[in-house]
Amino acid sequence: MPWHISAFYPMYKMTDVSPTPASTLKRAYEIGKEEGLKYVYVGNIDDAKHESTYCPSCGTTVIERRGTIGQYVVNHLAEDGICPECGYRLEGVWS
Ligand SMILES: [Zn+2]
């Protein structure tokens, strides 16, 4: 099960609330990983390390995500959901 953790930004009628600190997003990311989730992501923040997908078996980057809105880059490095380093079959729809 993927878990996507998005940063809050003050807009519209909630401009009196502070944005989510990057440290809070990273802490939530680490908790998700420590609890055994394979696919954890942060969002609404420029943080390639915590936005990319890694092979749960060997840790190789299989989908690289980086950048911000308008300059976002996604590189699929696992052909058909197979890790190029160890052959692990990644969960998800790949075709
Ligand atoms: Zn692998």
Residues whose N, C-alpha, C, O or C-beta is under 5 A from the ligand:
A	BS01	ZN	C55 S57 C58 G59 T60 C83 E85 C86 G87 Y88
